[in-house]
């Protein structure tokens, strides 16, 4: 049963689920992907819509998502340069499981918080 949920490492290759969760499980990636879901955005739009992310962290997150193929970056030759970000087909394909995960988290957050409180009280 566990092998169906978490497949064994395949000859030193990264476990697929660990590899993906390592990327999307950071503090900002899901927010960036969700913010790009409606369509193309400029850096300043992303920064404004996400809110409390620093320019450095947003830039780093976008770069990592681009390296993994979730996000595409397009630089327009204008003065000043205009840079736009959009989801790639891979990024779009991730929206369905991402939304499911978000719904699950929202539905179960209270139960998780209660369990945390109960174990803190018992310790």
Biopython code that builds the backbone (N, CA, C, O; Angstrom):
import numpy as np
from Bio.PDB.StructureBuilder import StructureBuilder

atoms = [
    (1, "UNK", "N", (0.827, -1.199, 0.000)),
    (1, "UNK", "CA", (0.000, 0.000, 0.000)),
    (1, "UNK", "C", (0.864, 1.253, 0.000)),
    (1, "UNK", "O", (0.611, 2.180, -0.769)),
    (2, "UNK", "N", (1.889, 1.290, 0.862)),
    (2, "UNK", "CA", (2.750, 2.463, 0.930)),
    (2, "UNK", "C", (3.480, 2.689, -0.390)),
    (2, "UNK", "O", (3.722, 3.831, -0.780)),
    (3, "UNK", "N", (3.836, 1.591, -1.085)),
    (3, "UNK", "CA", (4.509, 1.729, -2.381)),
    (3, "UNK", "C", (3.633, 2.442, -3.397)),
    (3, "UNK", "O", (4.146, 3.115, -4.291)),
    (4, "UNK", "N", (2.314, 2.304, -3.270)),
    (4, "UNK", "CA", (1.406, 2.995, -4.185)),
    (4, "UNK", "C", (1.374, 4.490, -3.884)),
    (4, "UNK", "O", (1.192, 5.301, -4.792)),
    (5, "UNK", "N", (1.547, 4.857, -2.627)),
    (5, "UNK", "CA", (1.501, 6.261, -2.224)),
    (5, "UNK", "C", (2.855, 6.920, -2.430)),
    (5, "UNK", "O", (2.941, 7.995, -3.023)),
    (6, "UNK", "N", (3.908, 6.285, -1.946)),
    (6, "UNK", "CA", (5.271, 6.813, -2.087)),
    (6, "UNK", "C", (6.143, 5.748, -2.741)),
    (6, "UNK", "O", (6.686, 4.889, -2.047)),
    (7, "UNK", "N", (6.287, 5.789, -4.065)),
    (7, "UNK", "CA", (7.074, 4.771, -4.754)),
    (7, "UNK", "C", (8.533, 4.784, -4.292)),
    (7, "UNK", "O", (9.070, 5.819, -3.895)),
    (8, "UNK", "N", (9.150, 3.619, -4.355)),
    (8, "UNK", "CA", (10.539, 3.487, -3.939)),
    (8, "UNK", "C", (11.451, 4.278, -4.865)),
    (8, "UNK", "O", (11.136, 4.507, -6.033)),
    (9, "UNK", "N", (12.579, 4.685, -4.321)),
    (9, "UNK", "CA", (13.601, 5.378, -5.099)),
    (9, "UNK", "C", (14.065, 4.448, -6.216)),
    (9, "UNK", "O", (14.296, 3.261, -5.982)),
    (10, "UNK", "N", (14.199, 4.976, -7.413)),
    (10, "UNK", "CA", (14.531, 4.171, -8.582)),
    (10, "UNK", "C", (15.996, 4.363, -8.955)),
    (10, "UNK", "O", (16.326, 5.253, -9.740)),
    (11, "UNK", "N", (16.879, 3.532, -8.395)),
    (11, "UNK", "CA", (18.300, 3.535, -8.729)),
    (11, "UNK", "C", (18.939, 4.911, -8.582)),
    (11, "UNK", "O", (19.588, 5.404, -9.504)),
    (12, "UNK", "N", (18.755, 5.516, -7.439)),
    (12, "UNK", "CA", (19.394, 6.787, -7.162)),
    (12, "UNK", "C", (18.712, 7.996, -7.783)),
    (12, "UNK", "O", (19.168, 9.123, -7.587)),
    (13, "UNK", "N", (17.634, 7.791, -8.523)),
    (13, "UNK", "CA", (16.908, 8.909, -9.120)),
    (13, "UNK", "C", (16.052, 9.564, -8.043)),
    (13, "UNK", "O", (15.591, 8.892, -7.121)),
    (14, "UNK", "N", (15.837, 10.879, -8.157)),
    (14, "UNK", "CA", (14.999, 11.533, -7.149)),
    (14, "UNK", "C", (13.577, 10.972, -7.166)),
    (14, "UNK", "O", (13.004, 10.724, -8.227)),
    (15, "UNK", "N", (13.032, 10.783, -5.991)),
    (15, "UNK", "CA", (11.644, 10.357, -5.876)),
    (15, "UNK", "C", (10.772, 11.472, -6.446)),
    (15, "UNK", "O", (10.920, 12.629, -6.054)),
    (16, "UNK", "N", (9.882, 11.145, -7.350)),
    (16, "UNK", "CA", (9.078, 12.150, -8.053)),
    (16, "UNK", "C", (8.303, 13.042, -7.097)),
    (16, "UNK", "O", (8.284, 14.262, -7.263)),
    (17, "UNK", "N", (7.666, 12.449, -6.103)),
    (17, "UNK", "CA", (6.832, 13.245, -5.204)),
    (17, "UNK", "C", (7.689, 14.168, -4.342)),
    (17, "UNK", "O", (7.320, 15.319, -4.109)),
    (18, "UNK", "N", (8.819, 13.675, -3.874)),
    (18, "UNK", "CA", (9.708, 14.522, -3.072)),
    (18, "UNK", "C", (10.248, 15.678, -3.912)),
    (18, "UNK", "O", (10.332, 16.815, -3.448)),
    (19, "UNK", "N", (10.607, 15.371, -5.142)),
    (19, "UNK", "CA", (11.146, 16.387, -6.044)),
    (19, "UNK", "C", (10.123, 17.498, -6.296)),
    (19, "UNK", "O", (10.461, 18.680, -6.237)),
    (20, "UNK", "N", (8.880, 17.119, -6.575)),
    (20, "UNK", "CA", (7.835, 18.112, -6.844)),
    (20, "UNK", "C", (7.466, 18.867, -5.571)),
    (20, "UNK", "O", (7.351, 20.092, -5.591)),
    (21, "UNK", "N", (7.279, 18.149, -4.468)),
    (21, "UNK", "CA", (6.915, 18.816, -3.216)),
    (21, "UNK", "C", (8.007, 19.749, -2.723)),
    (21, "UNK", "O", (7.723, 20.765, -2.087)),
    (22, "UNK", "N", (9.252, 19.407, -3.014)),
    (22, "UNK", "CA", (10.356, 20.284, -2.636)),
    (22, "UNK", "C", (10.209, 21.641, -3.317)),
    (22, "UNK", "O", (10.508, 22.673, -2.717)),
    (23, "UNK", "N", (9.757, 21.645, -4.544)),
    (23, "UNK", "CA", (9.598, 22.897, -5.283)),
    (23, "UNK", "C", (8.329, 23.634, -4.873)),
    (23, "UNK", "O", (8.384, 24.807, -4.504)),
    (24, "UNK", "N", (7.212, 22.970, -4.935)),
    (24, "UNK", "CA", (5.942, 23.669, -4.706)),
    (24, "UNK", "C", (5.598, 23.809, -3.237)),
    (24, "UNK", "O", (4.667, 24.532, -2.883)),
    (25, "UNK", "N", (6.345, 23.119, -2.372)),
    (25, "UNK", "CA", (6.054, 23.168, -0.951)),
    (25, "UNK", "C", (6.725, 24.315, -0.223)),
    (25, "UNK", "O", (6.609, 24.428, 0.998)),
    (26, "UNK", "N", (7.427, 25.168, -0.955)),
    (26, "UNK", "CA", (8.042, 26.303, -0.274)),
    (26, "UNK", "C", (6.974, 27.346, 0.048)),
    (26, "UNK", "O", (5.796, 27.156, -0.256)),
    (27, "UNK", "N", (7.388, 28.427, 0.654)),
    (27, "UNK", "CA", (6.425, 29.413, 1.163)),
    (27, "UNK", "C", (5.677, 30.159, 0.058)),
    (27, "UNK", "O", (4.539, 30.576, 0.276)),
    (28, "UNK", "N", (6.281, 30.342, -1.124)),
    (28, "UNK", "CA", (5.702, 31.257, -2.099)),
    (28, "UNK", "C", (5.243, 30.621, -3.406)),
    (28, "UNK", "O", (4.434, 31.227, -4.109)),
    (29, "UNK", "N", (5.713, 29.444, -3.764)),
    (29, "UNK", "CA", (5.422, 28.893, -5.090)),
    (29, "UNK", "C", (3.928, 28.731, -5.376)),
    (29, "UNK", "O", (3.457, 29.114, -6.447)),
    (30, "UNK", "N", (3.179, 28.166, -4.423)),
    (30, "UNK", "CA", (1.746, 27.987, -4.659)),
    (30, "UNK", "C", (1.042, 29.324, -4.846)),
    (30, "UNK", "O", (0.145, 29.447, -5.679)),
    (31, "UNK", "N", (1.447, 30.323, -4.074)),
    (31, "UNK", "CA", (0.842, 31.651, -4.217)),
    (31, "UNK", "C", (1.154, 32.255, -5.582)),
    (31, "UNK", "O", (0.285, 32.866, -6.206)),
    (32, "UNK", "N", (2.387, 32.087, -6.047)),
    (32, "UNK", "CA", (2.756, 32.602, -7.364)),
    (32, "UNK", "C", (1.958, 31.885, -8.449)),
    (32, "UNK", "O", (1.416, 32.526, -9.349)),
    (33, "UNK", "N", (1.884, 30.561, -8.367)),
    (33, "UNK", "CA", (1.135, 29.802, -9.376)),
    (33, "UNK", "C", (-0.345, 30.183, -9.370)),
    (33, "UNK", "O", (-0.943, 30.359, -10.431)),
    (34, "UNK", "N", (-0.930, 30.310, -8.193)),
    (34, "UNK", "CA", (-2.348, 30.689, -8.096)),
    (34, "UNK", "C", (-2.565, 32.100, -8.638)),
    (34, "UNK", "O", (-3.585, 32.364, -9.275)),
    (35, "UNK", "N", (-1.629, 33.001, -8.396)),
    (35, "UNK", "CA", (-1.755, 34.373, -8.875)),
    (35, "UNK", "C", (-1.625, 34.447, -10.390)),
    (35, "UNK", "O", (-2.231, 35.312, -11.023)),
    (36, "UNK", "N", (-0.836, 33.542, -10.977)),
    (36, "UNK", "CA", (-0.683, 33.510, -12.436)),
    (36, "UNK", "C", (-1.796, 32.727, -13.134)),
    (36, "UNK", "O", (-1.904, 32.771, -14.359)),
    (37, "UNK", "N", (-2.617, 32.016, -12.374)),
    (37, "UNK", "CA", (-3.667, 31.188, -12.980)),
    (37, "UNK", "C", (-4.598, 31.957, -13.915)),
    (37, "UNK", "O", (-4.942, 31.428, -14.972)),
    (38, "UNK", "N", (-5.023, 33.179, -13.583)),
    (38, "UNK", "CA", (-5.922, 33.901, -14.495)),
    (38, "UNK", "C", (-5.266, 34.360, -15.792)),
    (38, "UNK", "O", (-5.959, 34.599, -16.781)),
    (39, "UNK", "N", (-3.935, 34.488, -15.802)),
    (39, "UNK", "CA", (-3.279, 34.918, -17.034)),
    (39, "UNK", "C", (-1.957, 35.620, -16.793)),
    (39, "UNK", "O", (-1.411, 35.594, -15.690)),
    (40, "UNK", "N", (-1.457, 36.243, -17.838)),
    (40, "UNK", "CA", (-0.149, 36.897, -17.853)),
    (40, "UNK", "C", (-0.099, 38.046, -16.854)),
    (40, "UNK", "O", (-1.048, 38.820, -16.727)),
    (41, "UNK", "N", (1.032, 38.144, -16.143)),
    (41, "UNK", "CA", (1.224, 39.223, -15.167)),
    (41, "UNK", "C", (2.657, 39.741, -15.272)),
    (41, "UNK", "O", (3.587, 39.006, -15.606)),
    (42, "UNK", "N", (2.798, 41.015, -14.980)),
    (42, "UNK", "CA", (4.120, 41.606, -14.847)),
    (42, "UNK", "C", (4.589, 41.421, -13.409)),
    (42, "UNK", "O", (3.795, 41.135, -12.513)),
    (43, "UNK", "N", (5.891, 41.588, -13.208)),
    (43, "UNK", "CA", (6.478, 41.391, -11.884)),
    (43, "UNK", "C", (5.781, 42.258, -10.846)),
    (43, "UNK", "O", (5.429, 41.783, -9.767)),
    (44, "UNK", "N", (5.584, 43.530, -11.175)),
    (44, "UNK", "CA", (4.966, 44.451, -10.206)),
    (44, "UNK", "C", (3.529, 44.042, -9.874)),
    (44, "UNK", "O", (3.076, 44.232, -8.745)),
    (45, "UNK", "N", (2.815, 43.485, -10.847)),
    (45, "UNK", "CA", (1.456, 43.003, -10.581)),
    (45, "UNK", "C", (1.494, 41.831, -9.603)),
    (45, "UNK", "O", (0.709, 41.773, -8.657)),
    (46, "UNK", "N", (2.422, 40.894, -9.846)),
    (46, "UNK", "CA", (2.559, 39.749, -8.949)),
    (46, "UNK", "C", (2.898, 40.212, -7.537)),
    (46, "UNK", "O", (2.319, 39.744, -6.556)),
    (47, "UNK", "N", (3.833, 41.125, -7.456)),
    (47, "UNK", "CA", (4.255, 41.648, -6.158)),
    (47, "UNK", "C", (3.081, 42.290, -5.418)),
    (47, "UNK", "O", (2.898, 42.066, -4.221)),
    (48, "UNK", "N", (2.303, 43.077, -6.124)),
    (48, "UNK", "CA", (1.149, 43.765, -5.531)),
    (48, "UNK", "C", (0.074, 42.769, -5.097)),
    (48, "UNK", "O", (-0.472, 42.884, -4.000)),
    (49, "UNK", "N", (-0.232, 41.794, -5.954)),
    (49, "UNK", "CA", (-1.315, 40.850, -5.658)),
    (49, "UNK", "C", (-0.948, 39.857, -4.552)),
    (49, "UNK", "O", (-1.807, 39.466, -3.761)),
    (50, "UNK", "N", (0.313, 39.451, -4.494)),
    (50, "UNK", "CA", (0.728, 38.505, -3.458)),
    (50, "UNK", "C", (0.850, 39.209, -2.121)),
    (50, "UNK", "O", (0.491, 38.653, -1.083)),
    (51, "UNK", "N", (1.355, 40.426, -2.145)),
    (51, "UNK", "CA", (1.372, 41.216, -0.917)),
    (51, "UNK", "C", (2.685, 41.238, -0.196)),
    (51, "UNK", "O", (3.549, 42.055, -0.518)),
    (52, "UNK", "N", (2.866, 40.369, 0.769)),
    (52, "UNK", "CA", (3.997, 40.497, 1.695)),
    (52, "UNK", "C", (5.271, 39.764, 1.266)),
    (52, "UNK", "O", (6.101, 39.440, 2.115)),
    (53, "UNK", "N", (5.441, 39.501, -0.012)),
    (53, "UNK", "CA", (6.661, 38.866, -0.498)),
    (53, "UNK", "C", (7.673, 39.951, -0.886)),
    (53, "UNK", "O", (7.303, 40.972, -1.465)),
    (54, "UNK", "N", (8.948, 39.722, -0.564)),
    (54, "UNK", "CA", (9.982, 40.687, -0.942)),
    (54, "UNK", "C", (10.302, 40.540, -2.433)),
    (54, "UNK", "O", (10.037, 39.499, -3.033)),
    (55, "UNK", "N", (10.868, 41.582, -3.012)),
    (55, "UNK", "CA", (11.268, 41.533, -4.427)),
    (55, "UNK", "C", (12.254, 40.392, -4.663)),
    (55, "UNK", "O", (12.144, 39.663, -5.649)),
    (56, "UNK", "N", (13.217, 40.241, -3.754)),
    (56, "UNK", "CA", (14.217, 39.178, -3.885)),
    (56, "UNK", "C", (13.577, 37.793, -3.868)),
    (56, "UNK", "O", (13.902, 36.939, -4.694)),
    (57, "UNK", "N", (12.674, 37.579, -2.929)),
    (57, "UNK", "CA", (12.056, 36.259, -2.800)),
    (57, "UNK", "C", (11.146, 35.965, -3.989)),
    (57, "UNK", "O", (11.115, 34.837, -4.480)),
    (58, "UNK", "N", (10.408, 36.969, -4.455)),
    (58, "UNK", "CA", (9.553, 36.773, -5.619)),
    (58, "UNK", "C", (10.404, 36.452, -6.837)),
    (58, "UNK", "O", (10.069, 35.558, -7.614)),
    (59, "UNK", "N", (11.486, 37.167, -7.003)),
    (59, "UNK", "CA", (12.387, 36.929, -8.127)),
    (59, "UNK", "C", (12.973, 35.518, -8.072)),
    (59, "UNK", "O", (13.022, 34.825, -9.088)),
    (60, "UNK", "N", (13.409, 35.098, -6.902)),
    (60, "UNK", "CA", (13.972, 33.754, -6.719)),
    (60, "UNK", "C", (12.924, 32.679, -6.995)),
    (60, "UNK", "O", (13.213, 31.680, -7.654)),
    (61, "UNK", "N", (11.712, 32.882, -6.492)),
    (61, "UNK", "CA", (10.636, 31.916, -6.690)),
    (61, "UNK", "C", (10.278, 31.803, -8.167)),
    (61, "UNK", "O", (10.123, 30.696, -8.682)),
    (62, "UNK", "N", (10.147, 32.930, -8.847)),
    (62, "UNK", "CA", (9.846, 32.916, -10.281)),
    (62, "UNK", "C", (10.951, 32.208, -11.066)),
    (62, "UNK", "O", (10.666, 31.431, -11.977)),
    (63, "UNK", "N", (12.190, 32.471, -10.719)),
    (63, "UNK", "CA", (13.322, 31.840, -11.404)),
    (63, "UNK", "C", (13.277, 30.320, -11.224)),
    (63, "UNK", "O", (13.486, 29.577, -12.184)),
    (64, "UNK", "N", (13.010, 29.860, -10.016)),
    (64, "UNK", "CA", (12.949, 28.413, -9.753)),
    (64, "UNK", "C", (11.757, 27.774, -10.483)),
    (64, "UNK", "O", (11.879, 26.681, -11.036)),
    (65, "UNK", "N", (10.614, 28.453, -10.480)),
    (65, "UNK", "CA", (9.449, 27.918, -11.192)),
    (65, "UNK", "C", (9.700, 27.890, -12.706)),
    (65, "UNK", "O", (9.224, 26.995, -13.404)),
    (66, "UNK", "N", (10.440, 28.863, -13.196)),
    (66, "UNK", "CA", (10.801, 28.871, -14.615)),
    (66, "UNK", "C", (11.764, 27.718, -14.924)),
    (66, "UNK", "O", (11.607, 27.038, -15.939)),
    (67, "UNK", "N", (12.749, 27.497, -14.063)),
    (67, "UNK", "CA", (13.702, 26.398, -14.257)),
    (67, "UNK", "C", (13.000, 25.048, -14.286)),
    (67, "UNK", "O", (13.420, 24.143, -15.008)),
    (68, "UNK", "N", (11.937, 24.909, -13.508)),
    (68, "UNK", "CA", (11.200, 23.645, -13.448)),
    (68, "UNK", "C", (10.111, 23.537, -14.508)),
    (68, "UNK", "O", (9.446, 22.506, -14.607)),
    (69, "UNK", "N", (9.922, 24.582, -15.297)),
    (69, "UNK", "CA", (8.972, 24.510, -16.395)),
    (69, "UNK", "C", (7.541, 24.872, -16.048)),
    (69, "UNK", "O", (6.645, 24.671, -16.868)),
    (70, "UNK", "N", (7.297, 25.404, -14.847)),
    (70, "UNK", "CA", (5.943, 25.798, -14.458)),
    (70, "UNK", "C", (5.568, 27.174, -15.005)),
    (70, "UNK", "O", (4.400, 27.440, -15.286)),
    (71, "UNK", "N", (6.564, 28.040, -15.152)),
    (71, "UNK", "CA", (6.351, 29.436, -15.515)),
    (71, "UNK", "C", (7.247, 29.798, -16.697)),
    (71, "UNK", "O", (8.388, 29.345, -16.788)),
    (72, "UNK", "N", (6.716, 30.617, -17.595)),
    (72, "UNK", "CA", (7.508, 31.151, -18.701)),
    (72, "UNK", "C", (7.680, 32.647, -18.491)),
    (72, "UNK", "O", (6.767, 33.334, -18.035)),
    (73, "UNK", "N", (8.857, 33.135, -18.829)),
    (73, "UNK", "CA", (9.202, 34.553, -18.683)),
    (73, "UNK", "C", (9.446, 35.107, -20.078)),
    (73, "UNK", "O", (10.195, 34.531, -20.867)),
    (74, "UNK", "N", (8.809, 36.226, -20.369)),
    (74, "UNK", "CA", (8.987, 36.854, -21.679)),
    (74, "UNK", "C", (9.428, 38.298, -21.483)),
    (74, "UNK", "O", (8.772, 39.081, -20.796)),
    (75, "UNK", "N", (10.564, 38.630, -22.107)),
    (75, "UNK", "CA", (11.107, 39.982, -22.032)),
    (75, "UNK", "C", (10.788, 40.682, -23.346)),
    (75, "UNK", "O", (11.140, 40.201, -24.423)),
    (76, "UNK", "N", (10.116, 41.828, -23.241)),
    (76, "UNK", "CA", (9.779, 42.625, -24.418)),
    (76, "UNK", "C", (10.819, 43.732, -24.568)),
    (76, "UNK", "O", (11.143, 44.428, -23.605)),
    (77, "UNK", "N", (11.330, 43.886, -25.775)),
    (77, "UNK", "CA", (12.376, 44.882, -26.053)),
    (77, "UNK", "C", (11.765, 46.271, -26.119)),
    (77, "UNK", "O", (11.491, 46.795, -27.198)),
    (78, "UNK", "N", (11.559, 46.845, -24.970)),
    (78, "UNK", "CA", (11.002, 48.191, -24.856)),
    (78, "UNK", "C", (11.857, 48.963, -23.866)),
    (78, "UNK", "O", (12.673, 48.378, -23.154)),
    (79, "UNK", "N", (11.675, 50.256, -23.821)),
    (79, "UNK", "CA", (12.358, 51.077, -22.831)),
    (79, "UNK", "C", (11.307, 51.725, -21.948)),
    (79, "UNK", "O", (10.516, 52.526, -22.446)),
    (80, "UNK", "N", (11.263, 51.413, -20.655)),
    (80, "UNK", "CA", (12.055, 50.378, -19.990)),
    (80, "UNK", "C", (11.583, 48.983, -20.405)),
    (80, "UNK", "O", (10.468, 48.821, -20.900)),
    (81, "UNK", "N", (12.439, 47.978, -20.200)),
    (81, "UNK", "CA", (12.055, 46.610, -20.593)),
    (81, "UNK", "C", (10.789, 46.159, -19.864)),
    (81, "UNK", "O", (10.603, 46.447, -18.682)),
    (82, "UNK", "N", (9.945, 45.467, -20.569)),
    (82, "UNK", "CA", (8.713, 44.919, -19.978)),
    (82, "UNK", "C", (8.885, 43.412, -19.893)),
    (82, "UNK", "O", (9.142, 42.753, -20.900)),
    (83, "UNK", "N", (8.743, 42.871, -18.693)),
    (83, "UNK", "CA", (8.885, 41.434, -18.465)),
    (83, "UNK", "C", (7.545, 40.898, -17.992)),
    (83, "UNK", "O", (6.946, 41.428, -17.057)),
    (84, "UNK", "N", (7.080, 39.844, -18.644)),
    (84, "UNK", "CA", (5.799, 39.227, -18.287)),
    (84, "UNK", "C", (6.011, 37.756, -17.952)),
    (84, "UNK", "O", (6.902, 37.093, -18.483)),
    (85, "UNK", "N", (5.165, 37.274, -17.057)),
    (85, "UNK", "CA", (5.205, 35.887, -16.625)),
    (85, "UNK", "C", (3.850, 35.248, -16.898)),
    (85, "UNK", "O", (2.804, 35.885, -16.774)),
    (86, "UNK", "N", (3.897, 33.986, -17.269)),
    (86, "UNK", "CA", (2.665, 33.227, -17.499)),
    (86, "UNK", "C", (2.925, 31.765, -17.146)),
    (86, "UNK", "O", (4.068, 31.311, -17.101)),
    (87, "UNK", "N", (1.848, 31.053, -16.901)),
    (87, "UNK", "CA", (1.971, 29.615, -16.676)),
    (87, "UNK", "C", (2.239, 28.916, -18.006)),
    (87, "UNK", "O", (1.695, 29.300, -19.042)),
    (88, "UNK", "N", (3.067, 27.904, -17.966)),
    (88, "UNK", "CA", (3.298, 27.053, -19.128)),
    (88, "UNK", "C", (2.208, 25.969, -19.145)),
    (88, "UNK", "O", (1.414, 25.893, -18.208)),
    (89, "UNK", "N", (2.154, 25.141, -20.177)),
    (89, "UNK", "CA", (1.206, 24.014, -20.136)),
    (89, "UNK", "C", (1.410, 23.127, -18.898)),
    (89, "UNK", "O", (0.443, 22.618, -18.330)),
    (90, "UNK", "N", (2.665, 22.946, -18.489)),
    (90, "UNK", "CA", (2.926, 22.167, -17.270)),
    (90, "UNK", "C", (2.338, 22.867, -16.052)),
    (90, "UNK", "O", (1.711, 22.229, -15.207)),
    (91, "UNK", "N", (2.540, 24.179, -15.962)),
    (91, "UNK", "CA", (1.980, 24.950, -14.850)),
    (91, "UNK", "C", (0.468, 24.902, -14.832)),
    (91, "UNK", "O", (-0.142, 24.771, -13.770)),
    (92, "UNK", "N", (-0.142, 25.009, -16.005)),
    (92, "UNK", "CA", (-1.605, 24.935, -16.105)),
    (92, "UNK", "C", (-2.096, 23.559, -15.675)),
    (92, "UNK", "O", (-3.118, 23.444, -14.998)),
    (93, "UNK", "N", (-1.370, 22.518, -16.067)),
    (93, "UNK", "CA", (-1.787, 21.158, -15.702)),
    (93, "UNK", "C", (-1.715, 20.928, -14.200)),
    (93, "UNK", "O", (-2.405, 20.058, -13.668)),
    (94, "UNK", "N", (-0.881, 21.707, -13.513)),
    (94, "UNK", "CA", (-0.755, 21.568, -12.057)),
    (94, "UNK", "C", (-1.884, 22.250, -11.301)),
    (94, "UNK", "O", (-2.080, 21.975, -10.117)),
    (95, "UNK", "N", (-2.631, 23.132, -11.956)),
    (95, "UNK", "CA", (-3.691, 23.873, -11.265)),
    (95, "UNK", "C", (-4.760, 22.964, -10.665)),
    (95, "UNK", "O", (-5.247, 23.238, -9.569)),
    (96, "UNK", "N", (-5.135, 21.892, -11.356)),
    (96, "UNK", "CA", (-6.188, 20.997, -10.847)),
    (96, "UNK", "C", (-5.761, 20.337, -9.534)),
    (96, "UNK", "O", (-6.489, 20.447, -8.547)),
    (97, "UNK", "N", (-4.602, 19.651, -9.481)),
    (97, "UNK", "CA", (-4.220, 19.069, -8.182)),
    (97, "UNK", "C", (-3.929, 20.140, -7.127)),
    (97, "UNK", "O", (-4.178, 19.923, -5.941)),
    (98, "UNK", "N", (-3.409, 21.284, -7.550)),
    (98, "UNK", "CA", (-3.131, 22.361, -6.599)),
    (98, "UNK", "C", (-4.424, 22.853, -5.957)),
    (98, "UNK", "O", (-4.478, 23.045, -4.743)),
    (99, "UNK", "N", (-5.451, 23.055, -6.751)),
    (99, "UNK", "CA", (-6.737, 23.507, -6.202)),
    (99, "UNK", "C", (-7.332, 22.463, -5.272)),
    (99, "UNK", "O", (-7.937, 22.807, -4.257)),
    (100, "UNK", "N", (-7.164, 21.180, -5.614)),
    (100, "UNK", "CA", (-7.623, 20.110, -4.730)),
    (100, "UNK", "C", (-6.898, 20.133, -3.397)),
    (100, "UNK", "O", (-7.517, 19.946, -2.350)),
    (101, "UNK", "N", (-5.599, 20.360, -3.427)),
    (101, "UNK", "CA", (-4.814, 20.454, -2.209)),
    (101, "UNK", "C", (-5.241, 21.658, -1.375)),
    (101, "UNK", "O", (-5.340, 21.570, -0.151)),
    (102, "UNK", "N", (-5.490, 22.770, -2.036)),
    (102, "UNK", "CA", (-5.947, 23.976, -1.329)),
    (102, "UNK", "C", (-7.301, 23.728, -0.671)),
    (102, "UNK", "O", (-7.507, 24.096, 0.486)),
    (103, "UNK", "N", (-8.223, 23.105, -1.405)),
    (103, "UNK", "CA", (-9.549, 22.792, -0.831)),
    (103, "UNK", "C", (-9.412, 21.859, 0.371)),
    (103, "UNK", "O", (-10.058, 22.060, 1.399)),
    (104, "UNK", "N", (-8.558, 20.827, 0.231)),
    (104, "UNK", "CA", (-8.359, 19.887, 1.336)),
    (104, "UNK", "C", (-7.798, 20.618, 2.552)),
    (104, "UNK", "O", (-8.265, 20.408, 3.671)),
    (105, "UNK", "N", (-6.798, 21.477, 2.339)),
    (105, "UNK", "CA", (-6.191, 22.219, 3.449)),
    (105, "UNK", "C", (-7.212, 23.114, 4.137)),
    (105, "UNK", "O", (-7.265, 23.175, 5.365)),
    (106, "UNK", "N", (-8.020, 23.807, 3.345)),
    (106, "UNK", "CA", (-9.046, 24.682, 3.924)),
    (106, "UNK", "C", (-10.065, 23.884, 4.725)),
    (106, "UNK", "O", (-10.487, 24.311, 5.799)),
    (107, "UNK", "N", (-10.461, 22.721, 4.201)),
    (107, "UNK", "CA", (-11.468, 21.899, 4.874)),
    (107, "UNK", "C", (-10.931, 21.266, 6.155)),
    (107, "UNK", "O", (-11.699, 20.986, 7.075)),
    (108, "UNK", "N", (-9.630, 21.041, 6.222)),
    (108, "UNK", "CA", (-9.060, 20.301, 7.348)),
    (108, "UNK", "C", (-8.185, 21.129, 8.276)),
    (108, "UNK", "O", (-7.639, 20.597, 9.243)),
    (109, "UNK", "N", (-8.043, 22.414, 8.001)),
    (109, "UNK", "CA", (-7.164, 23.244, 8.810)),
    (109, "UNK", "C", (-7.579, 23.268, 10.281)),
    (109, "UNK", "O", (-6.721, 23.179, 11.160)),
    (110, "UNK", "N", (-8.848, 23.383, 10.558)),
    (110, "UNK", "CA", (-9.315, 23.416, 11.949)),
    (110, "UNK", "C", (-8.982, 22.115, 12.671)),
    (110, "UNK", "O", (-8.544, 22.144, 13.821)),
    (111, "UNK", "N", (-9.180, 20.984, 12.016)),
    (111, "UNK", "CA", (-8.869, 19.694, 12.632)),
    (111, "UNK", "C", (-7.370, 19.562, 12.893)),
    (111, "UNK", "O", (-6.966, 19.026, 13.924)),
    (112, "UNK", "N", (-6.557, 20.039, 11.980)),
    (112, "UNK", "CA", (-5.103, 19.989, 12.155)),
    (112, "UNK", "C", (-4.683, 20.879, 13.325)),
    (112, "UNK", "O", (-3.861, 20.485, 14.153)),
    (113, "UNK", "N", (-5.253, 22.078, 13.383)),
    (113, "UNK", "CA", (-4.947, 22.994, 14.487)),
    (113, "UNK", "C", (-5.368, 22.392, 15.826)),
    (113, "UNK", "O", (-4.644, 22.505, 16.815)),
    (114, "UNK", "N", (-6.532, 21.755, 15.857)),
    (114, "UNK", "CA", (-7.007, 21.124, 17.095)),
    (114, "UNK", "C", (-6.073, 19.999, 17.514)),
    (114, "UNK", "O", (-5.766, 19.858, 18.698)),
    (115, "UNK", "N", (-5.616, 19.195, 16.555)),
    (115, "UNK", "CA", (-4.701, 18.110, 16.876)),
    (115, "UNK", "C", (-3.375, 18.647, 17.404)),
    (115, "UNK", "O", (-2.799, 18.077, 18.330)),
    (116, "UNK", "N", (-2.889, 19.741, 16.821)),
    (116, "UNK", "CA", (-1.650, 20.361, 17.294)),
    (116, "UNK", "C", (-1.817, 20.862, 18.724)),
    (116, "UNK", "O", (-0.952, 20.655, 19.576)),
    (117, "UNK", "N", (-2.932, 21.519, 18.968)),
    (117, "UNK", "CA", (-3.195, 22.035, 20.321)),
    (117, "UNK", "C", (-3.276, 20.917, 21.334)),
    (117, "UNK", "O", (-2.749, 21.033, 22.440)),
    (118, "UNK", "N", (-3.939, 19.826, 20.958)),
    (118, "UNK", "CA", (-4.083, 18.673, 21.865)),
    (118, "UNK", "C", (-2.733, 18.055, 22.188)),
    (118, "UNK", "O", (-2.484, 17.667, 23.330)),
    (119, "UNK", "N", (-1.861, 17.960, 21.193)),
    (119, "UNK", "CA", (-0.554, 17.332, 21.470)),
    (119, "UNK", "C", (0.352, 18.284, 22.244)),
    (119, "UNK", "O", (1.192, 17.823, 23.016)),
    (120, "UNK", "N", (0.210, 19.590, 22.064)),
    (120, "UNK", "CA", (0.990, 20.548, 22.846)),
    (120, "UNK", "C", (0.561, 20.498, 24.316)),
    (120, "UNK", "O", (1.387, 20.599, 25.223)),
    (121, "UNK", "N", (-0.732, 20.343, 24.525)),
    (121, "UNK", "CA", (-1.244, 20.287, 25.889)),
    (121, "UNK", "C", (-0.848, 19.014, 26.614)),
    (121, "UNK", "O", (-0.708, 19.006, 27.837)),
    (122, "UNK", "N", (-0.665, 17.931, 25.854)),
    (122, "UNK", "CA", (-0.316, 16.644, 26.441)),
    (122, "UNK", "C", (1.176, 16.537, 26.727)),
    (122, "UNK", "O", (1.592, 15.701, 27.529)),
    (123, "UNK", "N", (1.977, 17.362, 26.088)),
    (123, "UNK", "CA", (3.439, 17.255, 26.259)),
    (123, "UNK", "C", (3.933, 17.880, 27.536)),
    (123, "UNK", "O", (5.134, 17.864, 27.807)),
]
sb = StructureBuilder()
sb.init_structure("model")
sb.init_model(0)
sb.init_chain("A")
sb.init_seg("    ")
for serial, (resi, resn, name, xyz) in enumerate(atoms, 1):
    if name == "N":
        sb.init_residue(resn, " ", resi, " ")
    sb.init_atom(name, np.array(xyz, "f"), 0.0, 1.0, " ", f" {name:<3s}", serial, name[0])
structure = sb.get_structure()
